[in-house]
Amino acid sequence: MSEIDRLLTECREAAVDADGVCPWCGRALPARRRRWCSDPCRADFVANHFWGLARERALARDEHRCTTCGVRRRKLEVHHVDPRRGQGYAAGCHHHLDLLETLCHACHVEVTNVQRRGLLALDHASRQQQ
């Protein structure tokens, strides 16, 4: 199974079970197309699952500005809104554009610290229940 096939079966937004339709947008496949309705549709799917592409798209979407304070710097960071917790930068749905935001370093540190405190509280609560 290829990496794309694996991602298609795991993706919450893909309609992989429907024959004759594009798994990303759901449109009917044109003649001579086997999986994707168009090259841009395939590119969209790939860009939402591979870190380097997703990062570049998030920066462009946010016009190279921090979404928290609005600062525009040469070096911005792209933050996963939902903490990855062990997923790293491997291909996957955690790179969907709706799960990414552009932050300056100061805002990224602040947001990440809030996330860490929340995760620590969740871990502590789950240990208390056991």
Residue pairs with C-beta under 8 A, 6 or more apart in sequence:
3 91
4 45
4 46
7 14
7 45
7 49
7 91
7 92
7 93
8 14
8 16
8 23
8 45
9 16
10 92
10 93
11 45
11 49
11 93
12 93
13 24
13 48
13 93
13 96
14 23
14 24
14 45
15 21
15 22
15 23
15 24
15 26
16 23
18 26
20 28
20 29
21 27
21 28
21 29
21 37
22 28
22 29
22 35
22 36
22 37
22 38
22 41
23 35
23 36
23 45
24 36
24 41
24 42
24 44
24 45
25 37
25 41
25 44
27 37
27 41
28 37
29 35
29 36
29 37
30 37
30 38
35 42
36 42
36 45
46 53
47 53
47 54
47 56
47 57
47 97
48 54
48 57
48 93
48 95
48 96
48 97
49 91
49 92
49 93
49 95
49 96
50 91
50 95
51 89
51 91
51 95
54 78
54 95
54 96
54 97
54 100
55 78
55 100
57 97
58 78
58 97
58 100
58 101
58 102
59 76
59 78
59 102
61 97
61 102
62 101
62 102
64 72
64 76
64 102
65 71
65 72
65 76
65 102
66 72
66 73
66 76
66 102
66 103
66 104
66 107
67 101
67 102
67 103
68 101
68 103
68 104
68 107
68 111
69 104
69 106
69 107
71 104
73 104
75 105
76 102
76 103
76 104
77 102
77 103
77 104
77 105
77 108
78 100
78 101
78 102
78 103
79 100
79 101
79 102
79 103
79 108
79 111
79 112
80 94
80 95
80 99
80 100
81 99
81 100
81 101
82 94
82 99
83 115
83 119
84 94
85 119
87 94
93 99
103 111
